Amino acid sequence: MSDAVKATRPTDKPKAATNTYPAWSPRFWHGMLLGDWLRLLARNRFRVDFLRWGLVATVTFATVINSVLRIVQNILFGKKVARTEIVQPPVFIIGHWRSGTTYLHELLVQDERFAYPTTYECFAPNHFLVSRRALPWFIHLLLPKQRPMDNMLAGAYYPQEDEFALGNMGCPTPYWRMVFPNEPPCYLELLDMSGVEPNLLRRWKRDMVWFVRAMTYYKRKPLILKSPPHTGRVGVLAELFPGAKFIHITRNPETLFASTRRLWPTLDMAQGLQVPRNEYLDEYILEAFERMYRGFESQRTSLAPNQIIDIRYEDLVADTMGQVERIYRQLEIDGFETVRDRLEAFVGGRKDYKPNRHEELSPEIRDAIRRRWSGYIEKYGYAHEH
């Protein structure tokens, strides 16, 4: 790898978190099962920083409770979930982490004919069917009201990435990198589904289908799901959920890089058991993107025109209603006019939102982006944007 991306240079230090993450707020790993949690610790040889052992203790305690509640959920709801048919396949929002997927998710769930997994349900996939009345309000009180990496609102009832649910169910995920951010990145093959071991692939498919069935059983509506890692999984998802639809959002790649350089150190500091050193951060950002889009571009050819649409974040911000209407039209989703008023009210309520301002990238990094992400730059119309 080139010197430009070996490590984050002192002059290119990742920016601090936009909002602090309180010590008393739960981490996503508080939703895991005891056995999965202990295996994750052992896999990383218990390389926990001294100041994070208190977090290990609280997570371990929570995983014991989760494991008991998981048994209760399986007894009361296991057969019901297994019998649930997914009559209407999900709509998946995909794209890189900092491309605007969260905003698009919050927009589209204004259509009340659809449902979505909340932060609590992704935090507690092992027992949300039995704990949904007792615990979400308490978790909501403990969580910060804004995300640590930007000014987006947060809380137990907001839409969340189902990737976190998979991880808390014990299904391997690239997100486990956040627990031990100073160790080599893990499960990168799940960003493009290339070279995935057969047992792991079967496990991933099984857990993904279970979560969608559980959400369908609980919500009784078709789902709108959002997880950036799904970008490189569209072929597998289309196989699991025939007729599924995909909304792919893109953004200026230099903005993506700068924003991601803030994202990972912020999440690693908030969620990790190690104080992040951010070694090889730039290379990780570049490689994860390459893997994600290698998988996406090779798999999207299997999708019908009415199953997938590409939109640009820049166009979505400039003409939100027009772009959402285009999504409904191309994906053949009826009823846009019935949700127009709710959408306009939501957009109006966000007119004062202030996005982060990002650092100026070094010439070396900009050159690496142009070289290594050139296919994305050309295909999605960013060749003349700087």
C-alpha positions as CSV (number, residue, x, y, z in Angstrom):
1,M,0.0,0.0,0.0
2,S,1.2,3.6,-0.6
3,D,2.6,5.8,2.1
4,A,-0.4,8.1,1.6
5,V,-2.7,5.5,3.1
6,K,-0.6,3.5,5.5
7,A,-1.9,5.5,8.4
8,T,-3.7,8.6,9.4
9,R,-1.0,11.3,9.3
10,P,-0.5,13.7,12.2
11,T,-1.6,16.5,9.9
12,D,-4.7,14.6,8.9
13,K,-5.9,13.6,12.4
14,P,-9.5,12.4,12.5
15,K,-11.8,15.1,13.9
16,A,-13.3,14.8,17.3
17,A,-16.9,13.6,17.8
18,T,-19.5,16.2,17.1
19,N,-21.4,15.1,20.2
20,T,-20.1,13.2,23.2
21,Y,-21.3,9.7,24.1
22,P,-22.2,9.5,27.8
23,A,-20.5,6.8,29.9
24,W,-23.9,5.6,31.2
25,S,-25.4,5.1,27.7
26,P,-25.6,1.5,26.5
27,R,-23.4,0.2,23.8
28,F,-24.7,-2.0,21.1
29,W,-22.9,-5.0,22.5
30,H,-25.1,-4.8,25.6
31,G,-27.6,-6.6,23.4
32,M,-25.5,-9.7,22.8
33,L,-25.9,-13.2,24.3
34,L,-23.4,-14.4,26.9
35,G,-21.8,-17.1,24.8
36,D,-21.4,-14.9,21.7
37,W,-19.9,-12.1,23.8
38,L,-17.4,-14.4,25.5
39,R,-16.4,-15.8,22.1
40,L,-15.9,-12.3,20.7
41,L,-13.6,-11.4,23.7
42,A,-11.7,-14.7,23.3
43,R,-11.3,-14.2,19.6
44,N,-9.5,-10.9,20.3
45,R,-7.5,-12.5,23.2
46,F,-9.2,-10.2,25.8
47,R,-7.0,-7.3,24.6
48,V,-9.1,-4.7,26.6
49,D,-7.7,-1.4,27.6
50,F,-7.5,-0.9,31.4
51,L,-10.1,1.8,31.5
52,R,-12.6,-0.3,29.5
53,W,-12.9,-3.2,31.8
54,G,-15.8,-1.6,33.6
55,L,-17.6,-1.6,30.2
56,V,-16.8,-5.3,29.8
57,A,-18.4,-6.0,33.2
58,T,-21.7,-4.1,32.4
59,V,-21.9,-5.8,29.0
60,T,-21.3,-9.2,30.5
61,F,-24.0,-8.7,33.1
62,A,-26.4,-7.6,30.4
63,T,-25.7,-10.6,28.2
64,V,-26.7,-12.9,31.0
65,I,-30.1,-11.2,31.2
66,N,-30.4,-11.3,27.4
67,S,-29.6,-15.0,27.3
68,V,-32.5,-15.7,29.8
69,L,-34.9,-13.5,27.9
70,R,-33.9,-15.2,24.6
71,I,-35.1,-18.5,26.0
72,V,-38.4,-16.9,27.0
73,Q,-38.8,-15.3,23.6
74,N,-38.1,-18.7,21.9
75,I,-40.7,-20.4,24.0
76,L,-43.4,-17.9,23.5
77,F,-42.8,-16.7,20.0
78,G,-40.4,-19.1,18.3
79,K,-43.0,-21.1,16.4
80,K,-45.0,-18.0,15.5
81,V,-42.0,-16.3,14.0
82,A,-41.0,-19.5,12.1
83,R,-44.6,-19.7,10.6
84,T,-44.6,-16.1,9.5
85,E,-44.7,-15.6,5.8
86,I,-42.9,-12.6,4.2
87,V,-45.7,-11.8,1.7
88,Q,-44.3,-8.4,0.7
89,P,-40.5,-8.4,0.4
90,P,-38.5,-5.6,2.0
91,V,-37.3,-2.4,0.5
92,F,-33.6,-2.0,1.1
93,I,-31.8,1.3,1.3
94,I,-28.2,0.8,0.4
95,G,-25.1,2.9,-0.2
96,H,-21.9,3.9,1.7
97,W,-22.1,4.8,5.3
98,R,-21.9,8.6,4.8
99,S,-24.0,8.8,1.6
100,G,-27.2,9.9,3.3
101,T,-28.8,6.5,4.0
102,T,-30.1,7.6,7.4
103,Y,-31.8,10.7,6.0
104,L,-33.4,8.6,3.2
105,H,-34.5,6.0,5.6
106,E,-36.2,8.6,7.9
107,L,-37.9,10.1,4.8
108,L,-39.3,6.9,3.4
109,V,-40.7,5.6,6.7
110,Q,-43.0,8.6,6.7
111,D,-45.2,6.3,4.6
112,E,-47.1,4.6,7.4
113,R,-47.9,1.6,5.2
114,F,-44.3,0.5,5.9
115,A,-42.5,-0.5,9.1
116,Y,-38.9,-0.4,10.2
117,P,-36.7,-1.8,12.9
118,T,-36.0,0.7,15.7
119,T,-32.8,1.2,17.6
120,Y,-34.2,-0.9,20.5
121,E,-35.3,-3.8,18.3
122,C,-31.8,-3.9,16.7
123,F,-30.2,-3.5,20.2
124,A,-32.3,-6.4,21.5
125,P,-33.2,-8.8,18.7
126,N,-32.9,-11.7,21.1
127,H,-35.8,-10.6,23.2
128,F,-37.6,-7.5,21.8
129,L,-40.8,-9.5,21.4
130,V,-41.0,-10.1,25.1
131,S,-39.4,-6.9,26.4
132,R,-40.9,-4.4,24.0
133,R,-43.2,-2.9,26.7
134,A,-40.9,-2.9,29.7
135,L,-37.5,-1.8,28.4
136,P,-37.5,0.6,25.4
137,W,-38.5,3.7,27.4
138,F,-35.6,3.0,29.8
139,I,-33.1,2.5,27.0
140,H,-34.4,5.7,25.4
141,L,-33.7,7.7,28.6
142,L,-30.1,6.4,28.7
143,L,-29.3,7.1,25.0
144,P,-28.0,10.5,23.8
145,K,-30.5,12.6,21.8
146,Q,-28.1,13.1,18.9
147,R,-25.6,10.7,17.2
148,P,-22.0,11.2,18.3
149,M,-20.7,11.6,14.7
150,D,-23.2,14.2,13.4
151,N,-26.3,16.2,14.4
152,M,-28.9,13.6,13.4
153,L,-31.4,12.8,16.1
154,A,-31.1,9.5,17.9
155,G,-33.0,7.4,20.4
156,A,-34.6,4.0,21.1
157,Y,-37.5,4.6,18.8
158,Y,-35.7,5.9,15.7
159,P,-35.0,3.7,12.6
160,Q,-31.8,1.7,12.9
161,E,-29.5,-0.6,10.8
162,D,-30.5,-4.2,11.0
163,E,-26.8,-5.0,10.7
164,F,-26.6,-4.3,14.4
165,A,-29.3,-6.8,15.1
166,L,-27.4,-9.5,13.2
167,G,-24.3,-8.8,15.3
168,N,-26.2,-9.0,18.5
169,M,-27.7,-12.3,17.4
170,G,-24.1,-13.6,17.2
171,C,-23.9,-13.5,13.5
172,P,-20.4,-12.3,12.5
173,T,-20.4,-8.8,11.1
174,P,-17.7,-6.3,10.0
175,Y,-19.1,-4.1,12.8
176,W,-17.4,-6.2,15.4
177,R,-14.3,-4.3,14.3
178,M,-15.6,-1.4,16.5
179,V,-15.3,-3.6,19.7
180,F,-11.6,-4.0,19.2
181,P,-10.6,-1.1,16.8
182,N,-6.9,-1.7,17.1
183,E,-7.0,-5.3,15.9
184,P,-7.1,-6.2,12.2
185,P,-10.5,-5.6,10.6
186,C,-12.7,-8.6,10.7
187,Y,-15.2,-10.2,8.3
188,L,-14.5,-7.9,5.4
189,E,-15.7,-10.7,3.1
190,L,-19.2,-9.9,4.2
191,L,-19.0,-6.6,2.5
192,D,-18.9,-8.2,-1.0
193,M,-20.0,-11.8,-0.1
194,S,-16.9,-13.1,-1.9
195,G,-15.1,-16.0,-0.4
196,V,-17.5,-16.4,2.5
197,E,-17.1,-19.7,4.2
198,P,-20.2,-21.9,3.5
199,N,-21.1,-22.3,7.2
200,L,-20.8,-18.6,7.8
201,L,-23.0,-17.9,4.7
202,R,-25.6,-20.3,5.9
203,R,-25.6,-18.7,9.3
204,W,-25.9,-15.2,7.8
205,K,-28.8,-16.2,5.6
206,R,-30.6,-17.9,8.5
207,D,-30.3,-15.0,10.8
208,M,-31.2,-12.4,8.2
209,V,-34.4,-14.3,7.3
210,W,-35.2,-14.8,11.0
211,F,-34.9,-11.1,11.8
212,V,-37.1,-10.1,8.8
213,R,-39.7,-12.7,9.9
214,A,-39.7,-11.5,13.5
215,M,-40.1,-7.9,12.4
216,T,-42.9,-8.9,10.0
217,Y,-44.7,-10.9,12.7
218,Y,-44.4,-7.9,15.1
219,K,-45.1,-5.0,12.7
220,R,-47.6,-6.7,10.3
221,K,-46.4,-4.4,7.5
222,P,-43.8,-4.6,4.8
223,L,-40.4,-3.4,5.9
224,I,-38.0,-0.7,4.8
225,L,-34.5,-1.7,5.9
226,K,-31.3,0.3,5.9
227,S,-27.8,-1.1,6.3
228,P,-24.8,0.1,4.3
229,P,-23.1,-3.3,4.4
230,H,-26.1,-4.7,2.4
231,T,-24.8,-2.7,-0.6
232,G,-22.4,-5.5,-1.5
233,R,-25.1,-8.2,-0.8
234,V,-27.9,-7.3,-3.2
235,G,-27.7,-10.5,-5.0
236,V,-27.9,-12.6,-1.9
237,L,-30.7,-10.5,-0.5
238,A,-32.7,-10.8,-3.8
239,E,-32.3,-14.5,-3.6
240,L,-33.5,-14.6,0.0
241,F,-36.4,-12.2,-0.6
242,P,-37.7,-12.5,-4.2
243,G,-39.1,-9.3,-5.4
244,A,-37.1,-7.1,-2.9
245,K,-36.4,-3.6,-4.0
246,F,-33.3,-1.6,-3.6
247,I,-32.7,2.2,-3.3
248,H,-29.0,3.0,-3.9
249,I,-27.8,6.4,-2.8
250,T,-24.4,7.9,-3.8
251,R,-22.5,11.0,-2.7
252,N,-19.4,12.9,-3.7
253,P,-16.6,10.5,-2.9
254,E,-14.3,13.1,-1.3
255,T,-17.1,14.1,1.0
256,L,-17.7,10.4,1.8
257,F,-14.1,9.9,2.7
258,A,-13.8,12.9,4.9
259,S,-17.0,12.1,6.7
260,T,-16.0,8.5,7.2
261,R,-12.8,9.6,8.6
262,R,-14.8,11.2,11.4
263,L,-17.3,8.3,11.6
264,W,-15.1,5.4,12.6
265,P,-12.9,7.1,15.2
266,T,-16.0,8.5,16.8
267,L,-17.8,5.1,16.9
268,D,-14.7,3.3,17.9
269,M,-14.2,5.6,20.9
270,A,-17.8,5.3,22.0
271,Q,-18.3,1.6,21.4
272,G,-14.9,0.0,21.7
273,L,-13.0,-1.8,24.4
274,Q,-9.8,-0.2,23.2
275,V,-8.9,3.5,22.9
276,P,-8.5,3.7,19.1
277,R,-5.1,4.5,17.7
278,N,-6.6,5.0,14.2
279,E,-3.7,3.2,12.5
280,Y,-4.3,2.4,8.9
281,L,-7.7,4.2,9.1
282,D,-7.4,5.6,5.6
283,E,-6.5,2.3,4.1
284,Y,-9.5,0.7,5.8
285,I,-11.8,3.4,4.5
286,L,-10.5,2.8,0.9
287,E,-10.6,-1.0,1.1
288,A,-14.0,-1.3,2.6
289,F,-15.5,1.0,-0.1
290,E,-13.7,-1.1,-2.8
291,R,-15.1,-4.3,-1.5
292,M,-18.6,-3.0,-1.0
293,Y,-18.8,-1.7,-4.6
294,R,-17.1,-4.6,-6.2
295,G,-19.8,-6.8,-4.7
296,F,-22.6,-4.3,-5.6
297,E,-21.6,-3.8,-9.2
298,S,-21.2,-7.5,-9.9
299,Q,-24.5,-8.5,-8.3
300,R,-26.8,-5.7,-9.4
301,T,-27.0,-7.1,-12.9
302,S,-29.3,-9.8,-11.6
303,L,-31.9,-7.2,-10.6
304,A,-34.9,-6.1,-12.8
305,P,-35.2,-2.4,-13.6
306,N,-38.2,-2.1,-11.3
307,Q,-36.1,-3.5,-8.4
308,I,-33.4,-0.9,-8.2
309,I,-32.9,2.8,-8.5
310,D,-29.8,5.0,-8.1
311,I,-30.2,8.5,-6.6
312,R,-27.6,11.0,-5.7
313,Y,-27.5,12.6,-2.3
314,E,-26.9,16.0,-3.9
315,D,-30.1,15.6,-5.9
316,L,-32.1,14.4,-2.9
317,V,-31.2,17.5,-0.9
318,A,-31.8,19.8,-3.8
319,D,-35.2,18.3,-4.7
320,T,-36.4,16.0,-2.0
321,M,-40.0,15.6,-3.1
322,G,-39.1,15.1,-6.7
323,Q,-36.5,12.4,-5.9
324,V,-38.8,10.5,-3.6
325,E,-41.6,10.6,-6.2
326,R,-39.1,9.2,-8.7
327,I,-38.3,6.4,-6.3
328,Y,-42.0,5.5,-6.0
329,R,-42.4,5.7,-9.8
330,Q,-39.4,3.6,-10.8
331,L,-39.9,0.9,-8.1
332,E,-43.6,0.8,-8.9
333,I,-44.7,1.6,-5.3
334,D,-48.2,3.0,-5.4
335,G,-49.6,5.8,-3.3
336,F,-47.0,8.6,-3.3
337,E,-49.8,11.3,-3.2
338,T,-51.2,9.8,0.0
339,V,-47.9,10.4,1.8
340,R,-46.9,13.7,0.2
341,D,-48.2,15.9,3.1
342,R,-46.3,13.9,5.7
343,L,-43.1,14.0,3.6
344,E,-43.4,17.8,3.1
345,A,-43.9,18.3,6.9
346,F,-40.9,16.1,7.7
347,V,-38.7,18.0,5.2
348,G,-39.9,21.3,6.5
349,G,-39.1,20.3,10.0
350,R,-35.5,19.6,9.0
351,K,-34.8,22.8,7.2
352,D,-32.5,24.1,10.0
353,Y,-30.4,20.9,10.1
354,K,-26.7,21.7,9.9
355,P,-24.4,19.0,8.4
356,N,-20.8,18.6,9.6
357,R,-18.1,20.6,8.0
358,H,-15.2,18.4,7.0
359,E,-11.5,18.9,6.8
360,E,-9.6,19.5,3.6
361,L,-8.1,16.3,2.3
362,S,-4.4,16.1,1.5
363,P,-3.4,15.8,-2.2
364,E,-2.2,12.2,-1.5
365,I,-5.6,11.2,-0.2
366,R,-7.4,12.9,-3.0
367,D,-5.2,11.1,-5.5
368,A,-5.8,7.7,-3.8
369,I,-9.6,8.4,-4.0
370,R,-9.5,9.2,-7.7
371,R,-7.4,6.1,-8.5
372,R,-9.1,3.5,-6.3
373,W,-12.7,4.7,-6.5
374,S,-12.5,5.7,-10.2
375,G,-15.3,3.4,-11.3
376,Y,-17.7,4.9,-8.8
377,I,-16.6,8.4,-9.7
378,E,-17.3,7.9,-13.4
379,K,-20.4,5.8,-13.2
380,Y,-22.3,8.1,-10.8
381,G,-21.3,11.5,-12.2
382,Y,-18.6,12.8,-9.9
383,A,-15.8,13.1,-12.4
384,H,-16.1,16.9,-12.5
385,E,-16.8,17.5,-8.9
386,H,-14.2,18.4,-6.3
